[in-house]
Amino acid sequence: MAAFITMSCNSSVLDNCILTNLSVATSSPDSRYAAFPTTLRILLAIIMIAMIAIAFLGNAIVCLIVYQKPAMRSAINLLLATLAFSDIMLSLFCMPFTAVTIITGSWHFGTQFCQISAMLYWFFVLEGVAILLIISVDRFLIIVQRQDKLNPHRAKIMIASSWILSFCISFPSVVGWTLVEVPTRAPQCVLGYTEFSADRAYAVMLIVAVFFIPFSIMLYSYLCILNTVRRNSVRIHTHTDSLCLSQVSKLGLMGLQKPNQMNVDMSFKTRAFTTILILFIGFSLCWLPHSVFSLLSVFSRTFYYSSSFYVISTCILWLSYLKSVFNPVIYCWRIKKFRDACLEFMPKTFKFLPKVHGRTRRRIRPSTIYVCSEHQSAV
């Protein structure tokens, strides 16, 4: 398969060239960019198929749980369901075509779909990152600022806004604002090397919006949260004994219960924060290499046309898709209600699997003191 680009240039101004068409001609792969051996390609394809199944089924269960159970429709769970839905879309509209290309060694879906698939890839990735950013800022406001302003209505507005913003950022890639091509050395439409300033500017804007801005904000939020949790934990530990002794004469038994209640409050906040922190770490590990790879592809001709580009691009894309598989596993591991609901959906033949010990539950409104009850949010 060879890829070539047709450019239209203004005859009076040779520098005024615009991308008008991207043609993909199917032929044998270029020998300079040898793909993986057949056995390894089949193995990678099998792994990709397993990833598609886990990403689709796992995230579909998350969406189904929130849809079927009104008690689960808290603001945070609506955000998690949206994150799961964006991962479902990736598993349906992007991952299968990458798997086919890995098996066959060439792109068989045409030029137009190349651009569409690239746009969909960035669209769903941007949406997932936006939701994770919203959740992270919400945790920051709750734990650091002691403000719990996010309710289901506001969550729905933010979800709708994030979809619109993600579409606006990703749509230019389908109308030729940047160079998107399927070279013989990549299993998916990727950002290609270009010397045009406009193309490079859009590529930088896309990568910054997908990774660097969200990463910076989330990293700052989590550092502040960690510092707050550490200070509060030390304060609770230091004053527990003195608080108990001072209140026992005035409040009797109730005085003995208050320090425990404060510990429960901090415990639930810490646990909810830890779950989101794990998602953030997974996002960082999966997308930092992809962001660096994309920038190198656009700016470095040597890297883009190197013989190892196919192997590198395949590994990087596989790693970026791993996030969609990673998220539902974290939900079931960390969130008891999701875990219990997953067991309800599983066939009875699989219920012999060992159960994970249950975790203490929490309420939907995390700004107040947490008290264990049956009406609690999942996260």
N, C-alpha and C positions, 0 to 999 in steps of 0.2 A: 504494500500500500504506500503510495507516495502522495504527499500533500503539497499543493502549490497554491500560490496566492496571486490573483489577478488584481492589479492596481490600475486606477485611472488617474492620470496626471494632467494638470493644466499645462498646455504646450508653452505658454508664455512664462509660467513660473514653475520650473521643474521641481522645486521643493514642495509644491502644493499637491501632494499625492494623498489620496484617500483610499481606504479599503473598500472595494465594491463587491468582491465575491471571494469565496473560499471554496475551492474545488478539491474533492477527495477522489482520487482515482485508485481503484482496487487493483493491486498487483502483488507480487511476492514481496515480502519484507526486505528492506535494504540490508545487505549483508553486513554493513558497518554497524548496524544497531541490532545485533542478534538478541532475540528474546530468550526466555528461559528454556531449558531443555523440556521436551514433551512431558516427561514424567513429573517434573517440578510444576509445569503449567497445570497439569491435571490436579495435582495436590493443592495448589493455590486455589484453583477453581472450586474444589470440594470445600475448602475452608471458607471461601467466599459464600458458597451456597448455605453452609451452616450459619455463617454470620447473618445472612439475609433472613433465614428462618427465625433465629433468635431475636433479631432486631424487630422483625414484623410481629411475631407472636407475643414477645415480652412487652413491647410498647402498646400493642393492641389491647392486651389485658389491662394495662394501666388506664387507658382511655375508657374501656368498658366498665371498669370498677367505678370510676368517677361518674360516668353517665348513668349507671344503673342504681347507684346508692346515693340518694339525696344528702345523707349525712356526711358524705365525702366531698361535697362541693364547696369546700372552704376556698378562700382566695389562693392559698398556697397550692392546694390540690388542683385547682383549675390551671394554674401555671405549669405544674408538673405534667398535667394531661396535654397541654399545648406543646410542651417540650417533647413528650412522647409521640405526639402526632407528627411533628416535624421529622422525627427519626423514622417513623413509619413511611413517610413520603420519600425519604432518602432510600429506604430499603426497597421501595417499589419502582421508583423512577430513575435511579442512578446506579445502585449497586448491581442489578442484574446485567446491565449492559457492560459494565466493567468486567464482570465475570466471564461473559461471552467473549469479550475482546482478549482477555488473558488466555482463554482456551484456544481460540483460533489464531491469535497473533496479529489480528488486523481489525479495523473498524468497519462494520458492515451496515451501518444505519444511516448513512447519508450525511451530506454537509449541513443541511438545515437542522436536522436533529442533533448534530454535533453542537451547534450553537444553543439550541433549546436545552439540551441536557446540561450544558455548562451553566446556563442561567438558572435552571432548577436546582442544580447542586449548590450554587452560592445562595440562592433564595432560601432553601430549607436550612442550610447551615447558619445563615444570618439570623433566621428566626429562632433557632435553638439557642444561639449565643445571646440574643436579646432577652429571651425568657430567663436564662441563667443569670444574666446581669440584673434583671428586675428582682429576682429572688434574693440575690446577694445584697442588693441595696436595701431590700426589705429587712433582711436579717440585721444589717448595720443599724437601721433606724430603730429596730426593736431593742437590740442589746446595748448599743452605744448611746443612742439618743433617747431611749425609753419612750419611743413613739410608735404606736401601732396604727397606722393610717390606712393600711391596705385591707379592703373588704372585697367581697365577691364582685360587687358592681364596678368598683375601680379596677379590679383585676381584669374584668372583661374589656373595659375601655383600653387598658394598657396592652392587652393581648391584640385587640383589633389594630391599635396604632403600630404595634411592632410588626404585624403582617404587612401593613401598608409601607412602612419605612423599609423593611427588608426587600419588598418588591421594587421599590423605587431605586434602591442601591444596586440590585442585581440585574434589573431589566436592560440597562445599556449594553450589557455583554451580548445580548441577542440581536442587537441592531447595529453591531459593528463598531462600537465605541472602543473596543480593544481587540487585540489579536487573540482569537481563540481557535486553535487548530488541533487536529488529531495527527500527530507525527507518527512515524513508524516505531517510535521508541517510547510510547506511552500508551497505557491501556484505557485512557479516557481523555475527553477534551480538556486540555489544560491551557493555562495562560502561556503564550509563546513569546519567544524573543522578538523584540521590536526596537527600532531606533526612533520611532515617532514619539514626540513629547506628550501628545494627548493620550496615546495608548498607555504610556508609562504612568502618566498622572492618574488615570483611572485605575490601573492595576494597583498602584500604591494606595489610593483611596479605599479600594476594595479590601486589601489585606489589613489596612489600619482599622477599618470598620469591623472586620470579622474577628481580628485577634488583639491587636495592640491596645486599642482604646478599652475594650471590655476587660482585657487582662489587667491593665493598669488600675482601673476602677475597682475591680474585684479584689486584686491584691491589696490595695489600700484598705478596702472595707474589712478584709479578713485579718489584716494586721491590727487594725483598731479593735476588732471584736476579740481577738486573742488577748490583747492587752487588757481590755475591759474584763473579760472572764477571769484572767489571772489575778487582777487587782481585787475583784469581788470575792473570788475564792479565798484569797489570803485574808480579806477583811472578815468574812464569815467564820473562817477557822479561828482567827484571833479572838473574836468577840463572842464566840458561842458560849463559853463557860461563864464569862462575866454577865452576859445577858440572861442566862438561865438563873443565876444566883440572884440577880437584882429583881427579877420578875416573879420568882417563886413565892415570895411573901405577899405580893400584891395581887397576883393573878392566879395563884394556885397552879393547877395542872395546865391551864392554858399557857402559862409562861414557859412551860417545858416544851410546848409544841411549836412555838414560833420559830426557833432556830431551825427545826426540822423543815418547817414550811419554806423558809428561805433557801435551804439547801435543795429542796425539791424544785423550787423556782429556777435556780441556777442550773440544776442538773438537766431540766428539760430544755432550757435555752441552749445549753452546751451541746446536748445531744442533737437537737434540730440543726444547730450551726455545724456540727461535725458532719452530718449527712450532706449538707450543701457544700461544705469544704471538700469532701471527697469527690463530689461532682466537678468542682472547680479544678482540683488536681488532675482528674481524668481529662478534662477539657484542655488543660495546659500541656500535658504530656502528649496528647494526640494532635494538637494544632500548632504548637510551636515549630516542630519540624516542617509541617506543611506550609506555614507562613514564610519561613526562610527559603524553602524550596521554590515557592511561587515567585518571590522577589528575585532569586538567582535566575530563574527561568526567563524572566522579563528583561533583566539587566545584563546578564552574562552570556555572551554568545558562545564562549568556550564551554561553559557548563551545559547550555541547552543542546549543543551539537556534539557533546561528548558521547563516546560509545557506551558509557555506563548509565546514560540518562534513563533508559527504559527500566533497568533494575531499580534505580533510585526512585523513579516516579511510581512504580508499582508498590514498593514498600511504603512510601509516604501516603499514597492514596488508601492503602490497606489500613494504615494506622489511623487515618482520619475517620474512616468508616467504623473503626473499632469503638469509637465513642457512642455510636448508636446502639451497640451491643452492650456496652458497659453500663449505661444508665438504668435499664430495667433490672439488671442484676443488683445494682445498688439499692433500688427501691425495695426489692424483696428482702434484701439482707438487712437493711436498716429500719424499714417501716413495717411494723407488725400487722397493721390492717391490710396493707397491700399483700404481705406474705400470706395472711389468712385467706384473703380473697383469691389469690393465685391457687391455693390448695383446693378451693371450691371449684375452680375451673378445670383443674387437672383431672384426668381420668383416674378412677379408683385404683387402677393397677400401679400407679406411680405414688400412691400415698403411703407406701412402705418406707419411703425415704425418711431419714432422721429429721426430726423437727428442731428448728433453732429455738433456743429458749426465748420466751416472750420478753418484751421490753416494757417498761412503764409507759403508760400513755400520757397524752397531753391534751390540753384544750385547744379550741380553734383560735381563741384570742390570746396570743402569747404575750401581750403587754401586761397582763394582770398576773397575780400570783397563781401558779399552776396547782391545781388540785385534781387528783386522779378521779375520773368519772367515766361513765359510758358514753358521754357526748364529747368526744375529743377528735381533734384533727389527726391526720395520718402522720404528718411530719412534726 
